[in-house]
Amino acid sequence: MASVDEIRQVVGDVLQLGPRTAELTADTALLGNIPEFDSMAVVSVITMLEEQFGIVVEDDDISAETFETLGQLTDFVNSKL
């Protein structure tokens, strides 16, 4: 099972947030809130999550709701495990 901390680290690493990574909580909005979190970042985050957790994310799995908050992204990864 993936923790919010693990997903936070992936997002922080991909977006190169540096010390701002520590400020992310389960309730932190991602899309529309973090300027670095654009469509290319979504693809990069998905790729990193697939590699780190050994999951496969299908195109049909991807929605704005999945990337609404860090907690929802964590729930999504756990649903794929």
PDB file of N, CA, C and O in Angstrom:
ATOM      1  N   MET A   1       0.834  -1.181   0.000  1.00  0.00           N
ATOM      2  CA  MET A   1       0.000   0.000   0.000  1.00  0.00           C
ATOM      3  C   MET A   1       0.883   1.251   0.000  1.00  0.00           C
ATOM      4  O   MET A   1       1.839   1.353   0.769  1.00  0.00           O
ATOM      5  N   ALA A   2       0.553   2.172  -0.853  1.00  0.00           N
ATOM      6  CA  ALA A   2       1.329   3.410  -0.962  1.00  0.00           C
ATOM      7  C   ALA A   2       0.848   4.413   0.081  1.00  0.00           C
ATOM      8  O   ALA A   2      -0.351   4.527   0.339  1.00  0.00           O
ATOM      9  N   SER A   3       1.778   5.127   0.668  1.00  0.00           N
ATOM     10  CA  SER A   3       1.424   6.152   1.648  1.00  0.00           C
ATOM     11  C   SER A   3       1.415   7.524   0.979  1.00  0.00           C
ATOM     12  O   SER A   3       1.985   7.721  -0.095  1.00  0.00           O
ATOM     13  N   VAL A   4       0.755   8.456   1.643  1.00  0.00           N
ATOM     14  CA  VAL A   4       0.746   9.836   1.151  1.00  0.00           C
ATOM     15  C   VAL A   4       2.180  10.350   1.062  1.00  0.00           C
ATOM     16  O   VAL A   4       2.520  11.091   0.139  1.00  0.00           O
ATOM     17  N   ASP A   5       3.026   9.957   2.023  1.00  0.00           N
ATOM     18  CA  ASP A   5       4.424  10.398   2.018  1.00  0.00           C
ATOM     19  C   ASP A   5       5.159   9.925   0.767  1.00  0.00           C
ATOM     20  O   ASP A   5       5.938  10.675   0.178  1.00  0.00           O
ATOM     21  N   GLU A   6       4.911   8.679   0.363  1.00  0.00           N
ATOM     22  CA  GLU A   6       5.573   8.152  -0.832  1.00  0.00           C
ATOM     23  C   GLU A   6       5.102   8.888  -2.089  1.00  0.00           C
ATOM     24  O   GLU A   6       5.913   9.224  -2.952  1.00  0.00           O
ATOM     25  N   ILE A   7       3.814   9.135  -2.191  1.00  0.00           N
ATOM     26  CA  ILE A   7       3.275   9.836  -3.352  1.00  0.00           C
ATOM     27  C   ILE A   7       3.746  11.284  -3.346  1.00  0.00           C
ATOM     28  O   ILE A   7       4.057  11.842  -4.398  1.00  0.00           O
ATOM     29  N   ARG A   8       3.798  11.894  -2.164  1.00  0.00           N
ATOM     30  CA  ARG A   8       4.310  13.263  -2.032  1.00  0.00           C
ATOM     31  C   ARG A   8       5.729  13.352  -2.588  1.00  0.00           C
ATOM     32  O   ARG A   8       6.067  14.293  -3.306  1.00  0.00           O
ATOM     33  N   GLN A   9       6.554  12.364  -2.250  1.00  0.00           N
ATOM     34  CA  GLN A   9       7.939  12.378  -2.702  1.00  0.00           C
ATOM     35  C   GLN A   9       8.035  12.247  -4.215  1.00  0.00           C
ATOM     36  O   GLN A   9       8.844  12.928  -4.846  1.00  0.00           O
ATOM     37  N   VAL A  10       7.215  11.377  -4.803  1.00  0.00           N
ATOM     38  CA  VAL A  10       7.210  11.224  -6.254  1.00  0.00           C
ATOM     39  C   VAL A  10       6.827  12.539  -6.920  1.00  0.00           C
ATOM     40  O   VAL A  10       7.510  13.000  -7.836  1.00  0.00           O
ATOM     41  N   VAL A  11       5.727  13.147  -6.456  1.00  0.00           N
ATOM     42  CA  VAL A  11       5.267  14.414  -7.028  1.00  0.00           C
ATOM     43  C   VAL A  11       6.345  15.491  -6.862  1.00  0.00           C
ATOM     44  O   VAL A  11       6.647  16.225  -7.803  1.00  0.00           O
ATOM     45  N   GLY A  12       6.912  15.577  -5.671  1.00  0.00           N
ATOM     46  CA  GLY A  12       7.954  16.574  -5.420  1.00  0.00           C
ATOM     47  C   GLY A  12       9.179  16.377  -6.293  1.00  0.00           C
ATOM     48  O   GLY A  12       9.752  17.342  -6.799  1.00  0.00           O
ATOM     49  N   ASP A  13       9.582  15.120  -6.471  1.00  0.00           N
ATOM     50  CA  ASP A  13      10.755  14.831  -7.302  1.00  0.00           C
ATOM     51  C   ASP A  13      10.493  15.159  -8.768  1.00  0.00           C
ATOM     52  O   ASP A  13      11.318  15.792  -9.426  1.00  0.00           O
ATOM     53  N   VAL A  14       9.342  14.725  -9.277  1.00  0.00           N
ATOM     54  CA  VAL A  14       9.022  14.950 -10.690  1.00  0.00           C
ATOM     55  C   VAL A  14       8.886  16.443 -10.982  1.00  0.00           C
ATOM     56  O   VAL A  14       9.372  16.931 -12.002  1.00  0.00           O
ATOM     57  N   LEU A  15       8.227  17.158 -10.083  1.00  0.00           N
ATOM     58  CA  LEU A  15       8.005  18.593 -10.302  1.00  0.00           C
ATOM     59  C   LEU A  15       9.180  19.449  -9.847  1.00  0.00           C
ATOM     60  O   LEU A  15       9.187  20.665 -10.041  1.00  0.00           O
ATOM     61  N   GLN A  16      10.171  18.807  -9.242  1.00  0.00           N
ATOM     62  CA  GLN A  16      11.352  19.499  -8.726  1.00  0.00           C
ATOM     63  C   GLN A  16      10.948  20.633  -7.780  1.00  0.00           C
ATOM     64  O   GLN A  16      11.365  21.781  -7.937  1.00  0.00           O
ATOM     65  N   LEU A  17      10.123  20.273  -6.794  1.00  0.00           N
ATOM     66  CA  LEU A  17       9.612  21.265  -5.851  1.00  0.00           C
ATOM     67  C   LEU A  17      10.582  21.591  -4.731  1.00  0.00           C
ATOM     68  O   LEU A  17      10.412  22.593  -4.037  1.00  0.00           O
ATOM     69  N   GLY A  18      11.598  20.757  -4.546  1.00  0.00           N
ATOM     70  CA  GLY A  18      12.573  21.019  -3.499  1.00  0.00           C
ATOM     71  C   GLY A  18      11.908  21.064  -2.130  1.00  0.00           C
ATOM     72  O   GLY A  18      11.116  20.180  -1.806  1.00  0.00           O
ATOM     73  N   PRO A  19      12.216  22.089  -1.308  1.00  0.00           N
ATOM     74  CA  PRO A  19      11.669  22.161   0.042  1.00  0.00           C
ATOM     75  C   PRO A  19      10.145  22.322   0.087  1.00  0.00           C
ATOM     76  O   PRO A  19       9.520  22.045   1.111  1.00  0.00           O
ATOM     77  N   ARG A  20       9.554  22.769  -1.018  1.00  0.00           N
ATOM     78  CA  ARG A  20       8.089  22.911  -1.054  1.00  0.00           C
ATOM     79  C   ARG A  20       7.391  21.554  -0.976  1.00  0.00           C
ATOM     80  O   ARG A  20       6.207  21.487  -0.647  1.00  0.00           O
ATOM     81  N   THR A  21       8.107  20.485  -1.273  1.00  0.00           N
ATOM     82  CA  THR A  21       7.525  19.146  -1.218  1.00  0.00           C
ATOM     83  C   THR A  21       6.966  18.864   0.174  1.00  0.00           C
ATOM     84  O   THR A  21       5.897  18.267   0.303  1.00  0.00           O
ATOM     85  N   ALA A  22       7.680  19.286   1.215  1.00  0.00           N
ATOM     86  CA  ALA A  22       7.258  19.034   2.593  1.00  0.00           C
ATOM     87  C   ALA A  22       5.931  19.703   2.934  1.00  0.00           C
ATOM     88  O   ALA A  22       5.263  19.296   3.885  1.00  0.00           O
ATOM     89  N   GLU A  23       5.544  20.716   2.179  1.00  0.00           N
ATOM     90  CA  GLU A  23       4.300  21.434   2.444  1.00  0.00           C
ATOM     91  C   GLU A  23       3.070  20.703   1.906  1.00  0.00           C
ATOM     92  O   GLU A  23       1.945  21.052   2.264  1.00  0.00           O
ATOM     93  N   LEU A  24       3.265  19.701   1.056  1.00  0.00           N
ATOM     94  CA  LEU A  24       2.149  18.976   0.454  1.00  0.00           C
ATOM     95  C   LEU A  24       1.499  18.052   1.476  1.00  0.00           C
ATOM     96  O   LEU A  24       2.182  17.291   2.160  1.00  0.00           O
ATOM     97  N   THR A  25       0.179  18.124   1.574  1.00  0.00           N
ATOM     98  CA  THR A  25      -0.584  17.226   2.445  1.00  0.00           C
ATOM     99  C   THR A  25      -1.597  16.472   1.585  1.00  0.00           C
ATOM    100  O   THR A  25      -1.723  16.733   0.388  1.00  0.00           O
ATOM    101  N   ALA A  26      -2.312  15.544   2.200  1.00  0.00           N
ATOM    102  CA  ALA A  26      -3.320  14.775   1.465  1.00  0.00           C
ATOM    103  C   ALA A  26      -4.384  15.683   0.864  1.00  0.00           C
ATOM    104  O   ALA A  26      -4.974  15.350  -0.164  1.00  0.00           O
ATOM    105  N   ASP A  27      -4.634  16.822   1.492  1.00  0.00           N
ATOM    106  CA  ASP A  27      -5.668  17.746   1.020  1.00  0.00           C
ATOM    107  C   ASP A  27      -5.149  18.781   0.015  1.00  0.00           C
ATOM    108  O   ASP A  27      -5.927  19.590  -0.491  1.00  0.00           O
ATOM    109  N   THR A  28      -3.868  18.765  -0.272  1.00  0.00           N
ATOM    110  CA  THR A  28      -3.301  19.738  -1.198  1.00  0.00           C
ATOM    111  C   THR A  28      -3.845  19.521  -2.612  1.00  0.00           C
ATOM    112  O   THR A  28      -3.752  18.427  -3.169  1.00  0.00           O
ATOM    113  N   ALA A  29      -4.404  20.574  -3.169  1.00  0.00           N
ATOM    114  CA  ALA A  29      -4.867  20.514  -4.561  1.00  0.00           C
ATOM    115  C   ALA A  29      -3.653  20.470  -5.476  1.00  0.00           C
ATOM    116  O   ALA A  29      -2.666  21.168  -5.244  1.00  0.00           O
ATOM    117  N   LEU A  30      -3.729  19.654  -6.508  1.00  0.00           N
ATOM    118  CA  LEU A  30      -2.610  19.521  -7.445  1.00  0.00           C
ATOM    119  C   LEU A  30      -2.877  20.320  -8.713  1.00  0.00           C
ATOM    120  O   LEU A  30      -2.264  21.364  -8.939  1.00  0.00           O
ATOM    121  N   LEU A  31      -3.794  19.827  -9.539  1.00  0.00           N
ATOM    122  CA  LEU A  31      -4.094  20.517 -10.799  1.00  0.00           C
ATOM    123  C   LEU A  31      -4.685  21.894 -10.517  1.00  0.00           C
ATOM    124  O   LEU A  31      -5.636  22.030  -9.747  1.00  0.00           O
ATOM    125  N   GLY A  32      -4.121  22.892 -11.138  1.00  0.00           N
ATOM    126  CA  GLY A  32      -4.617  24.254 -10.977  1.00  0.00           C
ATOM    127  C   GLY A  32      -4.075  24.967  -9.758  1.00  0.00           C
ATOM    128  O   GLY A  32      -4.271  26.173  -9.612  1.00  0.00           O
ATOM    129  N   ASN A  33      -3.395  24.245  -8.878  1.00  0.00           N
ATOM    130  CA  ASN A  33      -2.865  24.846  -7.657  1.00  0.00           C
ATOM    131  C   ASN A  33      -1.344  24.962  -7.693  1.00  0.00           C
ATOM    132  O   ASN A  33      -0.779  25.956  -7.236  1.00  0.00           O
ATOM    133  N   ILE A  34      -0.695  23.955  -8.231  1.00  0.00           N
ATOM    134  CA  ILE A  34       0.765  23.950  -8.322  1.00  0.00           C
ATOM    135  C   ILE A  34       1.121  24.295  -9.764  1.00  0.00           C
ATOM    136  O   ILE A  34       0.832  23.520 -10.675  1.00  0.00           O
ATOM    137  N   PRO A  35       1.750  25.462  -9.980  1.00  0.00           N
ATOM    138  CA  PRO A  35       2.030  25.898 -11.356  1.00  0.00           C
ATOM    139  C   PRO A  35       2.807  24.873 -12.180  1.00  0.00           C
ATOM    140  O   PRO A  35       2.598  24.760 -13.388  1.00  0.00           O
ATOM    141  N   GLU A  36       3.690  24.135 -11.540  1.00  0.00           N
ATOM    142  CA  GLU A  36       4.502  23.148 -12.256  1.00  0.00           C
ATOM    143  C   GLU A  36       3.689  21.934 -12.695  1.00  0.00           C
ATOM    144  O   GLU A  36       4.145  21.162 -13.538  1.00  0.00           O
ATOM    145  N   PHE A  37       2.496  21.754 -12.137  1.00  0.00           N
ATOM    146  CA  PHE A  37       1.698  20.564 -12.414  1.00  0.00           C
ATOM    147  C   PHE A  37       0.837  20.795 -13.649  1.00  0.00           C
ATOM    148  O   PHE A  37      -0.349  21.110 -13.551  1.00  0.00           O
ATOM    149  N   ASP A  38       1.456  20.632 -14.805  1.00  0.00           N
ATOM    150  CA  ASP A  38       0.748  20.795 -16.075  1.00  0.00           C
ATOM    151  C   ASP A  38       0.565  19.427 -16.729  1.00  0.00           C
ATOM    152  O   ASP A  38       0.859  18.402 -16.115  1.00  0.00           O
ATOM    153  N   SER A  39       0.085  19.408 -17.954  1.00  0.00           N
ATOM    154  CA  SER A  39      -0.209  18.132 -18.616  1.00  0.00           C
ATOM    155  C   SER A  39       1.047  17.273 -18.796  1.00  0.00           C
ATOM    156  O   SER A  39       0.980  16.049 -18.685  1.00  0.00           O
ATOM    157  N   MET A  40       2.171  17.895 -19.069  1.00  0.00           N
ATOM    158  CA  MET A  40       3.407  17.124 -19.201  1.00  0.00           C
ATOM    159  C   MET A  40       3.831  16.539 -17.858  1.00  0.00           C
ATOM    160  O   MET A  40       4.367  15.432 -17.799  1.00  0.00           O
ATOM    161  N   ALA A  41       3.593  17.277 -16.793  1.00  0.00           N
ATOM    162  CA  ALA A  41       3.920  16.780 -15.460  1.00  0.00           C
ATOM    163  C   ALA A  41       3.046  15.583 -15.104  1.00  0.00           C
ATOM    164  O   ALA A  41       3.512  14.644 -14.457  1.00  0.00           O
ATOM    165  N   VAL A  42       1.786  15.609 -15.519  1.00  0.00           N
ATOM    166  CA  VAL A  42       0.891  14.478 -15.267  1.00  0.00           C
ATOM    167  C   VAL A  42       1.480  13.214 -15.886  1.00  0.00           C
ATOM    168  O   VAL A  42       1.525  12.167 -15.240  1.00  0.00           O
ATOM    169  N   VAL A  43       1.924  13.308 -17.117  1.00  0.00           N
ATOM    170  CA  VAL A  43       2.524  12.153 -17.802  1.00  0.00           C
ATOM    171  C   VAL A  43       3.773  11.686 -17.052  1.00  0.00           C
ATOM    172  O   VAL A  43       3.969  10.485 -16.868  1.00  0.00           O
ATOM    173  N   SER A  44       4.598  12.600 -16.630  1.00  0.00           N
ATOM    174  CA  SER A  44       5.825  12.254 -15.907  1.00  0.00           C
ATOM    175  C   SER A  44       5.523  11.610 -14.557  1.00  0.00           C
ATOM    176  O   SER A  44       6.180  10.646 -14.164  1.00  0.00           O
ATOM    177  N   VAL A  45       4.530  12.141 -13.850  1.00  0.00           N
ATOM    178  CA  VAL A  45       4.142  11.564 -12.556  1.00  0.00           C
ATOM    179  C   VAL A  45       3.606  10.149 -12.756  1.00  0.00           C
ATOM    180  O   VAL A  45       3.954   9.242 -12.000  1.00  0.00           O
ATOM    181  N   ILE A  46       2.773   9.957 -13.755  1.00  0.00           N
ATOM    182  CA  ILE A  46       2.228   8.623 -14.033  1.00  0.00           C
ATOM    183  C   ILE A  46       3.357   7.642 -14.327  1.00  0.00           C
ATOM    184  O   ILE A  46       3.366   6.526 -13.808  1.00  0.00           O
ATOM    185  N   THR A  47       4.303   8.055 -15.155  1.00  0.00           N
ATOM    186  CA  THR A  47       5.429   7.182 -15.506  1.00  0.00           C
ATOM    187  C   THR A  47       6.222   6.801 -14.267  1.00  0.00           C
ATOM    188  O   THR A  47       6.584   5.637 -14.100  1.00  0.00           O
ATOM    189  N   MET A  48       6.496   7.764 -13.397  1.00  0.00           N
ATOM    190  CA  MET A  48       7.259   7.503 -12.176  1.00  0.00           C
ATOM    191  C   MET A  48       6.477   6.576 -11.230  1.00  0.00           C
ATOM    192  O   MET A  48       7.055   5.680 -10.614  1.00  0.00           O
ATOM    193  N   LEU A  49       5.174   6.797 -11.122  1.00  0.00           N
ATOM    194  CA  LEU A  49       4.348   5.930 -10.267  1.00  0.00           C
ATOM    195  C   LEU A  49       4.326   4.503 -10.797  1.00  0.00           C
ATOM    196  O   LEU A  49       4.398   3.547 -10.024  1.00  0.00           O
ATOM    197  N   GLU A  50       4.227   4.358 -12.109  1.00  0.00           N
ATOM    198  CA  GLU A  50       4.249   3.014 -12.713  1.00  0.00           C
ATOM    199  C   GLU A  50       5.567   2.317 -12.395  1.00  0.00           C
ATOM    200  O   GLU A  50       5.576   1.140 -12.033  1.00  0.00           O
ATOM    201  N   GLU A  51       6.674   3.034 -12.530  1.00  0.00           N
ATOM    202  CA  GLU A  51       7.986   2.445 -12.272  1.00  0.00           C
ATOM    203  C   GLU A  51       8.172   2.110 -10.798  1.00  0.00           C
ATOM    204  O   GLU A  51       8.636   1.022 -10.459  1.00  0.00           O
ATOM    205  N   GLN A  52       7.812   3.040  -9.927  1.00  0.00           N
ATOM    206  CA  GLN A  52       8.074   2.863  -8.500  1.00  0.00           C
ATOM    207  C   GLN A  52       7.173   1.802  -7.864  1.00  0.00           C
ATOM    208  O   GLN A  52       7.616   1.057  -6.990  1.00  0.00           O
ATOM    209  N   PHE A  53       5.920   1.731  -8.298  1.00  0.00           N
ATOM    210  CA  PHE A  53       4.976   0.829  -7.646  1.00  0.00           C
ATOM    211  C   PHE A  53       4.614  -0.389  -8.489  1.00  0.00           C
ATOM    212  O   PHE A  53       3.842  -1.239  -8.044  1.00  0.00           O
ATOM    213  N   GLY A  54       5.160  -0.485  -9.700  1.00  0.00           N
ATOM    214  CA  GLY A  54       4.901  -1.649 -10.540  1.00  0.00           C
ATOM    215  C   GLY A  54       3.449  -1.747 -10.979  1.00  0.00           C
ATOM    216  O   GLY A  54       2.902  -2.843 -11.100  1.00  0.00           O
ATOM    217  N   ILE A  55       2.829  -0.599 -11.215  1.00  0.00           N
ATOM    218  CA  ILE A  55       1.437  -0.577 -11.657  1.00  0.00           C
ATOM    219  C   ILE A  55       1.380  -0.208 -13.137  1.00  0.00           C
ATOM    220  O   ILE A  55       2.364   0.258 -13.712  1.00  0.00           O
ATOM    221  N   VAL A  56       0.225  -0.422 -13.738  1.00  0.00           N
ATOM    222  CA  VAL A  56      -0.007  -0.011 -15.115  1.00  0.00           C
ATOM    223  C   VAL A  56      -1.212   0.926 -15.094  1.00  0.00           C
ATOM    224  O   VAL A  56      -2.280   0.568 -14.598  1.00  0.00           O
ATOM    225  N   VAL A  57      -1.029   2.118 -15.633  1.00  0.00           N
ATOM    226  CA  VAL A  57      -2.099   3.106 -15.694  1.00  0.00           C
ATOM    227  C   VAL A  57      -2.569   3.183 -17.144  1.00  0.00           C
ATOM    228  O   VAL A  57      -1.823   3.585 -18.037  1.00  0.00           O
ATOM    229  N   GLU A  58      -3.811   2.792 -17.351  1.00  0.00           N
ATOM    230  CA  GLU A  58      -4.395   2.847 -18.687  1.00  0.00           C
ATOM    231  C   GLU A  58      -4.894   4.266 -18.968  1.00  0.00           C
ATOM    232  O   GLU A  58      -5.173   5.030 -18.044  1.00  0.00           O
ATOM    233  N   ASP A  59      -5.001   4.604 -20.234  1.00  0.00           N
ATOM    234  CA  ASP A  59      -5.509   5.928 -20.608  1.00  0.00           C
ATOM    235  C   ASP A  59      -6.880   6.205 -20.001  1.00  0.00           C
ATOM    236  O   ASP A  59      -7.162   7.332 -19.594  1.00  0.00           O
ATOM    237  N   ASP A  60      -7.731   5.186 -19.938  1.00  0.00           N
ATOM    238  CA  ASP A  60      -9.078   5.348 -19.392  1.00  0.00           C
ATOM    239  C   ASP A  60      -9.074   5.613 -17.891  1.00  0.00           C
ATOM    240  O   ASP A  60     -10.066   6.095 -17.344  1.00  0.00           O
ATOM    241  N   ASP A  61      -7.958   5.299 -17.217  1.00  0.00           N
ATOM    242  CA  ASP A  61      -7.855   5.504 -15.766  1.00  0.00           C
ATOM    243  C   ASP A  61      -7.608   6.968 -15.407  1.00  0.00           C
ATOM    244  O   ASP A  61      -7.839   7.381 -14.271  1.00  0.00           O
ATOM    245  N   ILE A  62      -7.146   7.736 -16.366  1.00  0.00           N
ATOM    246  CA  ILE A  62      -6.692   9.098 -16.093  1.00  0.00           C
ATOM    247  C   ILE A  62      -7.864  10.068 -16.182  1.00  0.00           C
ATOM    248  O   ILE A  62      -8.550  10.154 -17.200  1.00  0.00           O
ATOM    249  N   SER A  63      -8.074  10.798 -15.085  1.00  0.00           N
ATOM    250  CA  SER A  63      -9.114  11.825 -15.065  1.00  0.00           C
ATOM    251  C   SER A  63      -8.647  12.986 -14.194  1.00  0.00           C
ATOM    252  O   SER A  63      -7.708  12.852 -13.410  1.00  0.00           O
ATOM    253  N   ALA A  64      -9.305  14.104 -14.342  1.00  0.00           N
ATOM    254  CA  ALA A  64      -8.960  15.277 -13.537  1.00  0.00           C
ATOM    255  C   ALA A  64      -9.162  14.978 -12.052  1.00  0.00           C
ATOM    256  O   ALA A  64      -8.414  15.481 -11.213  1.00  0.00           O
ATOM    257  N   GLU A  65     -10.167  14.163 -11.722  1.00  0.00           N
ATOM    258  CA  GLU A  65     -10.429  13.839 -10.322  1.00  0.00           C
ATOM    259  C   GLU A  65      -9.263  13.087  -9.691  1.00  0.00           C
ATOM    260  O   GLU A  65      -8.966  13.277  -8.511  1.00  0.00           O
ATOM    261  N   THR A  66      -8.605  12.240 -10.466  1.00  0.00           N
ATOM    262  CA  THR A  66      -7.469  11.479  -9.964  1.00  0.00           C
ATOM    263  C   THR A  66      -6.365  12.409  -9.470  1.00  0.00           C
ATOM    264  O   THR A  66      -5.681  12.116  -8.489  1.00  0.00           O
ATOM    265  N   PHE A  67      -6.204  13.530 -10.160  1.00  0.00           N
ATOM    266  CA  PHE A  67      -5.118  14.462  -9.843  1.00  0.00           C
ATOM    267  C   PHE A  67      -5.613  15.714  -9.121  1.00  0.00           C
ATOM    268  O   PHE A  67      -4.918  16.730  -9.089  1.00  0.00           O
ATOM    269  N   GLU A  68      -6.812  15.641  -8.541  1.00  0.00           N
ATOM    270  CA  GLU A  68      -7.363  16.806  -7.851  1.00  0.00           C
ATOM    271  C   GLU A  68      -6.586  17.125  -6.574  1.00  0.00           C
ATOM    272  O   GLU A  68      -6.220  18.275  -6.335  1.00  0.00           O
ATOM    273  N   THR A  69      -6.335  16.095  -5.752  1.00  0.00           N
ATOM    274  CA  THR A  69      -5.557  16.290  -4.521  1.00  0.00           C
ATOM    275  C   THR A  69      -4.522  15.184  -4.398  1.00  0.00           C
ATOM    276  O   THR A  69      -4.599  14.160  -5.076  1.00  0.00           O
ATOM    277  N   LEU A  70      -3.556  15.409  -3.524  1.00  0.00           N
ATOM    278  CA  LEU A  70      -2.537  14.399  -3.274  1.00  0.00           C
ATOM    279  C   LEU A  70      -3.172  13.142  -2.684  1.00  0.00           C
ATOM    280  O   LEU A  70      -2.752  12.028  -2.997  1.00  0.00           O
ATOM    281  N   GLY A  71      -4.177  13.318  -1.836  1.00  0.00           N
ATOM    282  CA  GLY A  71      -4.867  12.175  -1.248  1.00  0.00           C
ATOM    283  C   GLY A  71      -5.591  11.348  -2.290  1.00  0.00           C
ATOM    284  O   GLY A  71      -5.574  10.119  -2.227  1.00  0.00           O
ATOM    285  N   GLN A  72      -6.231  12.010  -3.254  1.00  0.00           N
ATOM    286  CA  GLN A  72      -6.929  11.268  -4.310  1.00  0.00           C
ATOM    287  C   GLN A  72      -5.934  10.522  -5.193  1.00  0.00           C
ATOM    288  O   GLN A  72      -6.220   9.415  -5.647  1.00  0.00           O
ATOM    289  N   LEU A  73      -4.784  11.111  -5.437  1.00  0.00           N
ATOM    290  CA  LEU A  73      -3.754  10.427  -6.218  1.00  0.00           C
ATOM    291  C   LEU A  73      -3.245   9.208  -5.453  1.00  0.00           C
ATOM    292  O   LEU A  73      -3.000   8.159  -6.049  1.00  0.00           O
ATOM    293  N   THR A  74      -3.088   9.341  -4.153  1.00  0.00           N
ATOM    294  CA  THR A  74      -2.665   8.207  -3.319  1.00  0.00           C
ATOM    295  C   THR A  74      -3.712   7.099  -3.366  1.00  0.00           C
ATOM    296  O   THR A  74      -3.367   5.927  -3.522  1.00  0.00           O
ATOM    297  N   ASP A  75      -4.983   7.459  -3.232  1.00  0.00           N
ATOM    298  CA  ASP A  75      -6.065   6.470  -3.310  1.00  0.00           C
ATOM    299  C   ASP A  75      -6.056   5.760  -4.653  1.00  0.00           C
ATOM    300  O   ASP A  75      -6.268   4.549  -4.724  1.00  0.00           O
ATOM    301  N   PHE A  76      -5.811   6.518  -5.721  1.00  0.00           N
ATOM    302  CA  PHE A  76      -5.762   5.936  -7.057  1.00  0.00           C
ATOM    303  C   PHE A  76      -4.647   4.898  -7.161  1.00  0.00           C
ATOM    304  O   PHE A  76      -4.865   3.794  -7.659  1.00  0.00           O
ATOM    305  N   VAL A  77      -3.449   5.260  -6.687  1.00  0.00           N
ATOM    306  CA  VAL A  77      -2.322   4.322  -6.744  1.00  0.00           C
ATOM    307  C   VAL A  77      -2.661   3.068  -5.947  1.00  0.00           C
ATOM    308  O   VAL A  77      -2.392   1.954  -6.397  1.00  0.00           O
ATOM    309  N   ASN A  78      -3.250   3.243  -4.766  1.00  0.00           N
ATOM    310  CA  ASN A  78      -3.602   2.078  -3.945  1.00  0.00           C
ATOM    311  C   ASN A  78      -4.661   1.208  -4.626  1.00  0.00           C
ATOM    312  O   ASN A  78      -4.672  -0.008  -4.437  1.00  0.00           O
ATOM    313  N   SER A  79      -5.539   1.809  -5.404  1.00  0.00           N
ATOM    314  CA  SER A  79      -6.543   1.021  -6.114  1.00  0.00           C
ATOM    315  C   SER A  79      -5.907   0.177  -7.227  1.00  0.00           C
ATOM    316  O   SER A  79      -6.462  -0.845  -7.630  1.00  0.00           O
ATOM    317  N   LYS A  80      -4.749   0.610  -7.715  1.00  0.00           N
ATOM    318  CA  LYS A  80      -4.048  -0.110  -8.775  1.00  0.00           C
ATOM    319  C   LYS A  80      -3.122  -1.212  -8.219  1.00  0.00           C
ATOM    320  O   LYS A  80      -2.694  -2.099  -8.957  1.00  0.00           O
ATOM    321  N   LEU A  81      -2.823  -1.144  -6.930  1.00  0.00           N
ATOM    322  CA  LEU A  81      -1.909  -2.130  -6.318  1.00  0.00           C
ATOM    323  C   LEU A  81      -2.621  -3.434  -6.014  1.00  0.00           C
ATOM    324  O   LEU A  81      -2.006  -4.368  -5.500  1.00  0.00           O
TER     325      LEU A  81
END
